[in-house]
Amino acid sequence: MQLKKLTLATLLVMSSSASLAASKPLLTGSNLGYGQASNNHTIFSSTANPAWIGGNLHIENNFGFGLTGGFRFQQKGFGELNDQYVNNIKPILTKFDSSSQSAVVQATELEQELVNMITKVRDDFSFQLDAQGNLPLVFTHNKLGGFGLEMSFAASGTGGLLSDDRPVTFDPSQLVPTGLNNTFTDNDLVNALDVKTGIYLKTAVSTEVALTYGDEFYQNDDGQLAVGFRAKMIQASLVKSVNSFKKYLTQTANNQDITIASDLSDHSDLNETENAFGLDLGAQWFAENWMAGLMVQNINSPKFNYNDLGVGISNQAYTEKYFARQYALNEAVELTPQARVEAAYYSKNRHWTLSGSADLNDAPNLLNQKQQWLSVAAAYATDASGDEWYYALVPDIRVSYHSNLAGDKRSFYAPGLSWGPLNLDIAFEEMSDLSKLGNLGSATDETIDLPKMVQVNLGLEFYF
């Protein structure tokens, strides 16, 4: 049976390839390990609360820049889906007897196993890939305040399964033998299976240019208040598509090339690029050994649109309309305002930092996923002024915990270190995710042991 070539590993490759292509879905650079609260030990804090750039002024004028890139993979239910396939579906496909006496029995068994597999995992099954690059530039002047320019690129993709209440139906009357030997072909089997299952893909590709300004607004003996704003221009392309699983079964049965590459290319061409303006505001109080801040991002609610599905009378439009009760045919993303509070406590020598932040409300990203993050972090940095030269040999270390209070309710841990200008931060949901990272490029239909979530950020930063 040629159907056994259509494995779950093939579906993973198909799905993740579309994901290579929200605004800024990932924490930037060392902010992953330091947490979402601003930290005075990294220039990447300029990409968080815009007031930080005004409170981080020095007696002398300073210039700094950073460069970082990161990627994240997360999934849910893929291992269970693969186990169902390997243990229950594949044995039927590999041992399928084309004789008329046993074909109906095996086809009925295949129908039931497909129904069991899809209905068991469809509600929890998901996958997502994110990639991001950032280039922040910062200039602080003891009289003019702080200025920042950030350029970033981000790409995210996610997917899942769509299915009817009865995702696969076998009609014995359609299983008609062909040929002199009264046997069945792969195509006969596919024609007799009504597969009401689809693969749903969403991608968001964005570029962003942001200008930030911050300055000290008030000062007394106890500390100083810094305020700041960020004006950003966001360019985004949001695309979604639905492909029927039956199509790929038919192509496999007919020994045709599976049109995965062309489908993904068509997916990428479905929507135009849109532009929108965004505005963030922030304030921070800096005391001798602590900081407290508040910021509101996207106060003007920039809006973007996905391509419309179910348009016309083609087979593709019919497929899109068929699953319409499980998603929106017409969809817009409004990046609604989101407020965040933050606080940090520093040791007397500023080496140790304890910090935390909390989003006060949920808000969507460009994939229309709800986000409301709570984070806590601890860090030790050796870059305080006045230290001995040998401190340069000791890396800065940090670790944080993040929990999404909305949406997927995911939580993860993120340790990181800096050695000179080099930053490395990683994140994982479970410790075992790190050992499974290599499986992303080596999964087969027999062995899919993928991490639940893993992220890696690598970057450089310099401050003069």
C-alpha positions as CSV (number, residue, x, y, z in Angstrom):
1,M,0.0,0.0,0.0
2,Q,1.5,3.4,-1.0
3,L,-0.6,5.2,1.6
4,K,1.9,4.4,4.3
5,K,4.2,7.0,2.7
6,L,1.9,9.8,4.1
7,T,3.3,9.7,7.6
8,L,3.0,12.1,10.5
9,A,6.6,13.2,10.0
10,T,5.6,14.3,6.6
11,L,2.7,16.4,8.1
12,L,5.1,17.9,10.6
13,V,7.5,19.0,7.8
14,M,4.6,20.3,5.8
15,S,3.2,22.3,8.8
16,S,6.5,23.7,10.1
17,S,7.6,24.8,6.6
18,A,4.7,27.2,6.5
19,S,5.7,28.6,9.9
20,L,9.0,30.0,8.8
21,A,7.1,32.9,7.4
22,A,3.2,38.6,15.4
23,S,4.6,41.8,15.8
24,K,7.5,40.7,18.1
25,P,6.2,37.4,19.4
26,L,9.4,36.7,21.4
27,L,11.1,38.4,24.3
28,T,14.1,40.2,22.9
29,G,17.6,39.0,23.6
30,S,18.6,38.8,27.2
31,N,15.1,40.0,28.3
32,L,14.2,36.3,28.1
33,G,16.4,35.5,31.1
34,Y,16.0,38.8,32.9
35,G,12.2,38.7,32.6
36,Q,9.8,41.3,31.3
37,A,10.7,43.9,33.9
38,S,13.4,46.4,32.8
39,N,16.9,45.6,34.0
40,N,19.7,48.1,34.1
41,H,22.3,45.5,33.0
42,T,21.1,45.1,29.4
43,I,20.5,47.5,26.5
44,F,17.6,45.3,25.4
45,S,15.6,46.8,28.3
46,S,15.2,49.7,25.8
47,T,12.7,47.5,23.9
48,A,10.5,47.0,27.0
49,N,9.3,50.0,29.0
50,P,10.1,53.2,27.0
51,A,10.8,55.1,30.2
52,W,13.9,53.0,30.9
53,I,15.9,54.9,28.4
54,G,15.2,58.1,30.3
55,G,16.0,56.6,33.7
56,N,19.2,55.0,32.6
57,L,21.1,58.3,32.1
58,H,24.7,58.7,33.1
59,I,26.9,61.7,34.0
60,E,28.7,61.2,30.6
61,N,26.9,60.8,27.3
62,N,26.6,57.2,26.2
63,F,25.9,55.2,23.0
64,G,25.0,51.5,22.8
65,F,23.7,49.0,20.3
66,G,22.7,45.4,20.3
67,L,22.0,42.6,17.8
68,T,20.0,39.5,18.6
69,G,18.1,36.7,17.0
70,G,15.9,33.9,18.4
71,F,13.6,31.1,17.6
72,R,10.9,29.2,19.4
73,F,9.1,25.9,18.8
74,Q,6.2,24.7,20.8
75,Q,3.6,21.9,20.3
76,K,0.9,20.0,22.0
77,G,-0.4,16.6,21.3
78,F,2.0,15.6,18.6
79,G,3.4,12.6,20.5
80,E,0.0,11.3,21.2
81,L,-1.0,11.7,17.5
82,N,2.1,9.9,16.4
83,D,1.6,7.0,18.9
84,Q,-2.0,6.6,17.6
85,Y,-0.8,6.5,14.1
86,V,2.2,4.1,14.6
87,N,0.3,1.7,16.8
88,N,-3.1,1.6,15.2
89,I,-3.1,3.1,11.7
90,K,0.2,2.2,10.1
91,P,-0.2,-1.6,10.8
92,I,-3.4,-1.6,8.8
93,L,-1.9,0.3,5.9
94,T,1.3,-1.8,5.7
95,K,-0.6,-5.1,5.8
96,F,-3.6,-4.1,3.7
97,D,-4.8,-7.1,1.7
98,S,-6.2,-6.0,-1.7
99,S,-8.3,-9.1,-2.1
100,S,-12.0,-8.6,-2.1
101,Q,-12.6,-10.9,0.8
102,S,-10.7,-8.9,3.4
103,A,-10.6,-5.4,2.0
104,V,-14.0,-4.3,3.4
105,V,-13.2,-5.6,6.8
106,Q,-9.8,-3.9,6.9
107,A,-11.2,-0.7,5.4
108,T,-13.9,-0.6,8.2
109,E,-11.2,-1.1,10.8
110,L,-9.1,1.7,9.2
111,E,-12.1,4.0,9.3
112,Q,-12.7,3.4,13.0
113,E,-9.0,3.8,13.9
114,L,-8.8,7.1,12.0
115,V,-12.0,8.4,13.7
116,N,-10.5,7.4,17.1
117,M,-7.2,9.1,16.4
118,I,-8.6,12.4,15.1
119,T,-11.3,12.8,17.6
120,K,-8.9,12.1,20.5
121,V,-6.3,14.7,19.6
122,R,-8.0,17.3,17.5
123,D,-9.0,19.7,20.3
124,D,-5.6,19.7,22.0
125,F,-3.3,19.3,19.0
126,S,-1.3,22.4,18.0
127,F,2.2,23.5,16.9
128,Q,3.9,26.8,16.4
129,L,7.2,28.2,15.2
130,D,8.4,31.7,15.8
131,A,11.6,33.5,14.7
132,Q,12.7,37.0,15.4
133,G,15.6,39.4,14.9
134,N,16.2,42.8,16.7
135,L,18.6,45.7,16.3
136,P,18.3,48.3,19.1
137,L,20.3,51.5,19.1
138,V,20.5,53.7,22.2
139,F,21.9,57.2,22.8
140,T,21.7,58.8,26.2
141,H,22.6,62.5,26.9
142,N,22.7,63.9,30.4
143,K,20.8,67.0,29.3
144,L,18.8,65.9,26.2
145,G,17.5,62.6,27.6
146,G,17.6,59.2,26.0
147,F,16.9,58.3,22.4
148,G,16.3,54.8,20.9
149,L,15.9,53.3,17.5
150,E,14.9,49.7,17.1
151,M,14.5,47.7,13.9
152,S,13.0,44.2,14.1
153,F,11.7,41.3,12.0
154,A,9.4,38.6,13.2
155,A,7.7,35.6,11.7
156,S,5.3,33.2,13.3
157,G,3.2,30.2,12.2
158,T,0.8,28.0,13.9
159,G,-1.5,25.1,12.8
160,G,-4.0,22.6,14.0
161,L,-6.6,20.1,12.9
162,L,-10.2,20.8,11.8
163,S,-12.6,17.9,11.6
164,D,-16.3,17.0,11.5
165,D,-18.0,15.2,14.4
166,R,-17.4,12.1,12.3
167,P,-14.0,12.9,10.6
168,V,-13.8,9.8,8.5
169,T,-16.6,7.8,6.9
170,F,-16.3,4.5,5.0
171,D,-18.8,3.7,2.3
172,P,-18.5,0.0,1.2
173,S,-20.6,0.7,-1.9
174,Q,-17.8,2.8,-3.2
175,L,-15.2,0.1,-2.7
176,V,-15.5,-1.4,-6.2
177,P,-12.8,-3.9,-7.3
178,T,-11.0,-3.3,-10.6
179,G,-9.0,-5.6,-12.9
180,L,-9.3,-9.2,-13.8
181,N,-8.1,-10.4,-10.4
182,N,-11.0,-8.7,-8.7
183,T,-8.6,-6.8,-6.4
184,F,-8.6,-3.2,-5.0
185,T,-6.1,-0.4,-5.6
186,D,-5.1,2.3,-3.2
187,N,-7.2,4.7,-5.1
188,D,-10.3,2.5,-4.6
189,L,-9.7,2.6,-0.9
190,V,-9.3,6.4,-0.9
191,N,-12.5,6.9,-3.0
192,A,-14.4,4.9,-0.4
193,L,-13.2,7.0,2.5
194,D,-14.9,10.4,3.0
195,V,-12.3,12.3,5.0
196,K,-13.8,15.4,6.7
197,T,-10.6,16.6,8.1
198,G,-8.5,19.7,7.3
199,I,-5.2,21.2,8.2
200,Y,-5.5,24.8,9.4
201,L,-2.5,27.1,9.0
202,K,-2.0,30.7,10.2
203,T,1.2,32.8,9.6
204,A,2.1,36.3,10.5
205,V,5.2,38.1,9.2
206,S,6.0,41.6,10.4
207,T,8.7,44.2,10.4
208,E,8.8,47.1,12.8
209,V,10.7,50.3,13.2
210,A,10.4,52.0,16.6
211,L,11.6,55.4,17.9
212,T,11.8,55.8,21.6
213,Y,12.4,58.9,23.8
214,G,12.6,59.1,27.6
215,D,13.8,61.6,30.2
216,E,13.7,62.3,33.8
217,F,10.5,64.2,34.6
218,Y,10.9,64.7,38.4
219,Q,13.6,64.2,41.0
220,N,13.9,64.5,44.8
221,D,16.1,63.1,47.5
222,D,14.4,59.7,47.3
223,G,14.7,59.1,43.6
224,Q,13.6,60.2,40.2
225,L,10.7,59.7,37.9
226,A,11.4,58.9,34.2
227,V,8.7,58.9,31.5
228,G,9.0,57.8,27.9
229,F,7.1,57.0,24.7
230,R,7.6,54.8,21.8
231,A,6.3,55.4,18.3
232,K,6.4,52.4,16.0
233,M,5.5,51.7,12.4
234,I,4.4,48.0,11.9
235,Q,4.2,46.3,8.6
236,A,2.5,42.9,8.7
237,S,1.2,40.2,6.4
238,L,-1.3,37.9,8.0
239,V,-2.4,34.7,6.2
240,K,-4.5,31.7,6.9
241,S,-5.5,28.7,4.8
242,V,-7.3,25.4,5.0
243,N,-6.3,22.3,3.1
244,S,-8.3,19.1,3.0
245,F,-6.4,16.0,4.2
246,K,-8.4,13.9,1.6
247,K,-6.5,15.7,-1.2
248,Y,-3.1,14.4,0.1
249,L,-4.5,10.9,0.5
250,T,-5.7,10.9,-3.1
251,Q,-2.4,12.2,-4.5
252,T,-0.5,9.5,-2.5
253,A,-2.8,6.8,-3.7
254,N,-2.3,7.9,-7.4
255,N,1.5,7.9,-6.9
256,Q,1.4,11.6,-7.6
257,D,3.7,14.2,-5.9
258,I,2.0,15.6,-2.8
259,T,1.5,19.3,-3.5
260,I,2.8,20.5,-0.2
261,A,5.3,23.0,-1.5
262,S,2.8,24.6,-3.9
263,D,0.1,24.7,-1.3
264,L,2.5,26.5,1.1
265,S,3.5,28.9,-1.7
266,D,-0.1,29.6,-2.4
267,H,-0.7,30.1,1.3
268,S,2.1,32.8,1.4
269,D,0.6,34.7,-1.5
270,L,-2.9,35.0,-0.1
271,N,-2.7,38.4,1.5
272,E,-1.3,41.8,1.0
273,T,1.0,43.6,3.4
274,E,-0.6,46.2,5.6
275,N,0.9,49.1,7.6
276,A,-0.2,50.5,11.0
277,F,1.1,53.0,13.6
278,G,1.5,52.1,17.2
279,L,2.2,54.0,20.4
280,D,3.5,52.9,23.8
281,L,3.8,55.0,27.0
282,G,5.7,54.3,30.2
283,A,6.8,55.6,33.5
284,Q,9.3,54.4,36.1
285,W,10.4,55.5,39.5
286,F,14.1,54.9,40.2
287,A,15.2,54.8,43.9
288,E,18.6,53.9,45.2
289,N,17.9,50.2,45.4
290,W,14.6,49.6,43.7
291,M,12.5,50.5,40.7
292,A,8.8,50.4,40.0
293,G,7.2,51.1,36.6
294,L,4.0,51.1,34.6
295,M,3.6,50.9,30.8
296,V,0.8,50.7,28.3
297,Q,1.5,49.4,24.9
298,N,-0.5,49.9,21.7
299,I,-2.7,52.6,23.2
300,N,-4.1,53.5,19.8
301,S,-5.1,49.8,18.9
302,P,-3.4,49.2,15.6
303,K,-5.4,46.8,13.4
304,F,-4.6,44.3,10.7
305,N,-6.6,41.9,8.5
306,Y,-6.3,38.3,7.5
307,N,-7.3,37.2,4.0
308,D,-10.9,36.2,3.5
309,L,-11.7,32.5,3.1
310,G,-14.7,30.8,1.5
311,V,-14.9,33.2,-1.4
312,G,-16.3,31.9,-4.7
313,I,-17.6,28.4,-5.7
314,S,-14.4,26.5,-6.2
315,N,-13.6,23.2,-4.4
316,Q,-11.2,25.1,-2.2
317,A,-13.8,27.6,-1.2
318,Y,-16.2,24.8,-0.4
319,T,-13.6,23.2,1.9
320,E,-13.1,26.5,3.6
321,K,-16.8,27.0,4.1
322,Y,-17.3,23.4,5.3
323,F,-15.1,24.0,8.4
324,A,-16.3,27.6,9.0
325,R,-18.0,26.8,12.3
326,Q,-14.5,26.1,13.7
327,Y,-12.8,29.3,12.7
328,A,-13.7,32.7,11.3
329,L,-13.8,33.1,7.5
330,N,-13.3,36.8,7.9
331,E,-10.8,37.8,10.6
332,A,-9.2,41.0,11.8
333,V,-6.5,41.4,14.6
334,E,-6.8,44.5,16.8
335,L,-3.7,45.0,19.0
336,T,-5.7,46.3,21.9
337,P,-4.0,48.4,24.7
338,Q,-2.3,46.3,27.4
339,A,-1.0,47.6,30.7
340,R,2.0,46.2,32.6
341,V,3.3,46.8,36.1
342,E,6.9,46.0,37.0
343,A,9.3,46.2,39.9
344,A,12.9,45.4,40.7
345,Y,15.0,45.3,43.9
346,Y,18.8,45.8,43.6
347,S,21.5,44.8,46.1
348,K,23.6,47.7,47.5
349,N,26.4,47.1,45.0
350,R,23.9,46.5,42.1
351,H,25.2,43.0,41.5
352,W,22.0,41.2,42.5
353,T,18.6,41.9,41.1
354,L,15.2,40.5,41.9
355,S,12.4,41.6,39.6
356,G,8.9,40.8,38.5
357,S,6.2,42.1,36.1
358,A,2.5,41.4,35.4
359,D,0.2,42.3,32.6
360,L,-3.0,43.8,34.0
361,N,-5.2,42.6,31.1
362,D,-5.0,40.2,28.2
363,A,-4.4,41.3,24.6
364,P,-4.0,39.4,21.3
365,N,-0.9,39.1,19.2
366,L,-0.8,39.0,15.4
367,L,-1.9,35.3,15.4
368,N,-4.9,36.4,17.5
369,Q,-3.7,34.5,20.5
370,K,-4.5,35.9,24.0
371,Q,-1.4,37.0,26.0
372,Q,-1.2,38.0,29.6
373,W,2.2,37.4,31.1
374,L,3.4,37.1,34.7
375,S,7.1,36.9,35.2
376,V,9.6,36.8,38.0
377,A,13.4,36.8,37.7
378,A,16.7,36.8,39.6
379,A,20.0,37.9,38.2
380,Y,23.6,38.4,39.2
381,A,25.8,40.7,37.2
382,T,29.5,41.5,37.6
383,D,29.5,44.7,35.4
384,A,29.1,47.2,38.3
385,S,31.6,50.0,38.2
386,G,34.7,49.8,40.5
387,D,35.1,46.0,40.4
388,E,38.4,44.3,39.9
389,W,39.6,43.3,36.5
390,Y,39.1,39.6,37.1
391,Y,35.4,40.1,37.3
392,A,35.4,40.3,33.5
393,L,36.1,36.5,33.5
394,V,32.9,35.8,35.4
395,P,29.7,35.6,33.4
396,D,26.5,37.4,34.3
397,I,23.8,34.8,35.1
398,R,20.1,35.1,35.3
399,V,17.0,32.9,35.5
400,S,13.3,33.7,35.1
401,Y,9.9,32.1,35.2
402,H,7.0,33.1,32.9
403,S,3.4,32.2,32.9
404,N,0.7,33.1,30.4
405,L,-2.5,33.8,32.5
406,A,-4.6,33.8,29.3
407,G,-4.7,31.9,26.0
408,D,-2.8,28.6,26.1
409,K,-1.9,29.0,29.8
410,R,1.7,27.9,29.1
411,S,4.5,28.4,31.6
412,F,8.2,28.1,31.1
413,Y,11.6,28.7,32.7
414,A,14.4,30.8,31.1
415,P,18.0,30.7,32.3
416,G,20.7,32.8,30.6
417,L,24.2,34.1,30.8
418,S,26.3,37.0,29.4
419,W,30.1,36.8,28.9
420,G,31.4,40.1,27.8
421,P,29.2,41.3,24.9
422,L,27.8,37.8,24.2
423,N,24.3,36.8,25.5
424,L,22.8,33.3,25.4
425,D,19.3,32.7,26.8
426,I,17.2,29.6,26.5
427,A,13.7,28.7,27.6
428,F,11.9,25.4,28.2
429,E,8.6,24.1,29.6
430,E,10.2,21.0,31.0
431,M,13.9,20.1,31.6
432,S,13.5,17.2,29.2
433,D,12.7,19.7,26.4
434,L,16.4,20.5,26.1
435,S,17.4,16.9,25.3
436,K,14.6,16.7,22.7
437,L,15.7,19.8,20.9
438,G,17.7,17.7,18.4
439,N,14.6,15.7,17.4
440,L,13.2,18.7,15.6
441,G,15.3,17.9,12.6
442,S,15.4,14.1,12.9
443,A,11.8,13.0,13.5
444,T,10.4,10.0,11.7
445,D,7.1,8.4,11.7
446,E,8.4,5.8,14.2
447,T,10.1,8.3,16.6
448,I,8.5,11.7,17.2
449,D,9.6,12.8,20.7
450,L,9.4,16.6,20.4
451,P,9.9,19.2,23.1
452,K,6.7,20.8,24.4
453,M,8.4,24.2,24.1
454,V,11.9,25.4,23.6
455,Q,13.4,28.9,22.7
456,V,16.9,30.0,22.1
457,N,18.1,33.7,21.9
458,L,21.6,34.6,20.9
459,G,22.8,38.2,20.9
460,L,25.5,40.8,21.2
461,E,25.4,44.2,23.0
462,F,27.9,47.0,23.4
463,Y,27.7,50.1,25.5
464,F,30.2,53.0,25.3
